[in-house]
Each structure stands twice: as C-alpha cells, then as structure tokens.
Amino acid sequence: MSEKKRQPTPKDVELETFNNPNPDRDYIIRIEVPEFTCLCPKTGQPDFATLKLEYVPADCCIELKALKLYVWSYRDQGAFHEAVTNQIMNDLLEVLKPRYARLNAVFNVRGGVYTDVVVEHRDSDWAGDERLLNSLSETGRQAG
C-alpha cells in the first residue's frame, strides 16, 4: 500500500526571487492568484480567495512559479482570513523588501458574508511618486 505524500506547508516552500532588471526605476508589478485555498480553523471547510498583489520592487522581484507553489502550500492549512493574509504579506516582505506593497485577499462568500483583507506596506525611506501611487488599483470588490 502506498503512503500518502504529505502536502508541503508554507515553511517548506522557498519564495524565490530574481534581481530587479530596473532597480533605479519605480514601477508596479501586479500579480493575481485566483486559486488560493486554505481551511477554516473552526469548521475545517475550505475557504477560497483571489490574491491580488501589487508592489514596487527594490532590488528583487518574486519568481512566479515559486509564488504559485507557496500559495498552494496553504491548501491544508487552517487559518483565519486576517491571519493568513498578514502572514503571506510578512513572508513576501521578508524576501522582497519592496519599496511599496499591497496585498488584497478577496475571499469567496461564506455563510452569506464576503471578506476582503487588505494589507499595505511602504518602506520608510521611499518617497514614492504620487502619480505612480495614484495608479495603484482600488481595493475591494467590483460591482457586477
């Protein structure tokens, strides 16, 4: 009988980066991950979300396959929406050290309630270009 392979946890997955090809220019990277899944710590039922990451890189950028594997590692993890969103942001900040980052976790309806959790970070040494900051996406749900 074959042994069931253990699902990796977020601590098992390395968030890889690569050198920013234009470190002297401020620009926005937008990434949308529509298949985030974790488990409700109260019921054990799956929670589904779309993760929307926007960041202004400093010295490095996130490698997309590594990000995908990291996100998948939450599949069997019990976590409240607020906790998991903040943990993901903390892990991203640790490896990227971006000038600016915003993570919006848009969770699917559960029990008739929608939840969006938005976490922002701005490096204290970054002045930021107001035109660039104004071009960042609005958070929240789109009507329709």
Secondary structure, DSSP 8 states (H G I E B T S, - for coil): ---------GGGS---EEE-S-TTS---EEEEEEEEEEE-TTT--EEEEEEEEEEE-SSEEE-HHHHHHHHHTTTT-B--HHHHHHHHHHHHHHHH--SEEEEEEEEEEETTEEEEEEEEEE-TT----HHHHHTS---S----
